[in-house]
Amino acid sequence: MKQIMLPSGNGGFLFPGDIPDHDLEIFAQNLGGEIVPKRTDQNQTEIMAAIRNLGGQAFDLHNVGSGFPDLIVACQHTHDTFLIECKMPGADLNTIEKVFHHAWFGKIYICHDIQEAINAYKYEDSGFLDF
């Protein structure tokens, strides 16, 4: 089980859903990270459309904040769900996103273009991951 310690003063462990934005921002700043305002990457709409064209469901979650990825995706055949962090080509995760990705138990794909998102969707919807 992944846990991260935040400098919140309570001496306990927090999990991604329990991390207040303020504490996460302080943690990121202490790691030397920058706080990036919530915004939609230019390719996010295209990535959502590509997934929907494959029969999947994609919902925009970029306003959730606290490093939560941009999209939640549900597969048509396997009914599996996963998260996608949309990034422009050459872009990397910011510090808050890295903290969230490290602490999250589920699957997260970082997609820089439509083809990466299509590959992630096809892999998840193929059923090869179910044993």
N, C-alpha and C positions, 0 to 999 in steps of 0.2 A: 504494500500500500504506500503510495507516494504521499509525502507530507512536506509542507514548506513552512518554515518559521518566519513570521513577519514581526517587525519591530513595533508591535501594537501595544506593548506594555503589559499585556495580560499573561505573558509567559506560556501561552498554549499554542497548539497547532491549529492552523486554519486550512480549510479546503477551498477549492476554487469558488464554489457558490457562497462561501462564508466570508470571502475577502471583500471588505468595504473598499470602494474606489479610492478613498483617501489613504488607507493603509497600503494599498497596492502601489499607489503613486509614490508614497514615501519609500517603500521597499525598492521600487525601480530607480528612484533617484539615488538611493544609497548604493546601488549597484553601478551607478554612473550612467544610467539610462535616461533617455529623454521621454517626456510625456508628450504623446502625439494625440491631437484632437481626433475625435471620431469622424471618419469620412468614408465615403464609398470609393473603392478603387475603380478606375475607369472600365476595367474588364469584367466587373462583377455582374452587370446586367447580361452581358454576352454569355458568361459562364452559366448563369441561371437558365437562360433560354436554351443552351445546348443540353443541359440535363433534362429539362422538360421535354425537349424534342426526342430524347431517348426513352421517354415514358416515366421518368422519375419525377419526384417532387422536390422543389428547392424553395426554401423560404429565407428571406433576408433577416439576419439578426445582428447586423453591424452596429446597431444602436445599443445593444446590451452593454457593451463596454467591458472594463476590467480584463481586457485581453481575450474575451470570448471571440471565437472565429466568426466570420462574416455570414456563413450559410449553414443551415442544417439541411441535409439531403436524405430522402427516403427512397429506397430502391423498389421498383415495380414488382420484380419477381421474388427476391429474397426477403423483402420487407425490412432489410437491414437499414440502419441509419448511421450516418457519419457526418462529421463537420468539415467544412472547407474554409480555409483562410485564403482569401483572394489577394494576390500580390501582383503588382505590375512586374514585367520582366526585369530582372536584375535587382529587385527590391528584396529586403530581408525582414524578418520579424523584428519588431521593436522589443524592448526589454519586458514590458508588461505581457506581451504576447508570448514571449519565451517562457516566462514564469507560468502562465496559464497552461501552455502546451506541455510543459514538464509535469505539472500536477494533475492533468486530466487523465482519467482512466480509459476513455474511449478513443476511437480512431479520429485523427485529424489529418487532412491532406492540405498541403500548401500548394496552391495552383497558381502558376504565373500566366497561364494562357488557357484557351478553350480546350486544346488537346490534352493537357494534363488533367483537366477536370473530367473530360470524356473517359480517359484511361482509368481514373479513380472510380468513376461510376460503373464502368463495364467490369472492372475487377470485383467490386463489391456486389454487383448484381448477378455475377456469374454463379455464385453459390459455392465456389471452390474453397471459401474460407470456413464453411460449415463442416464439421467432422462428425 
